[in-house]
Amino acid sequence: MKHSQTTEKDVGSSNPTNLKVTFYNNRTVGANNNLFSRHLGKIVRDHNICPLGVPSWHDINQEKLNHMWAAVEHKFLSVHMNDHRDHIF
């Protein structure tokens, strides 16, 4: 089985096409699983999107959570994706 290399350009590209992800037991599976995980990592490391120094996810205000979620939805598409939001964050 051949593994493809994922570059930072793949994760942060501004391609308007959403990548499809599939959820199983509240986790992503399938072809774009790794890209999804890497994109989440990129979001939480970006201090313009995710606030620094917050002790718990529960301490992040709804506006910031909505901003982070918009960054996820901008890149990825899934059936009933909003149903998985609480498990992702």
Buried (B, 14 or more C-beta within 10 A) or exposed (E): EEEEEEEEEBBEEEEEEBBEBBBEEEEBEEEBEBBBBBBBEBBBEEEEBBBEEEEEEEEBEEEBBEBBBEBBBEBBEBEEBEEBBEEBB
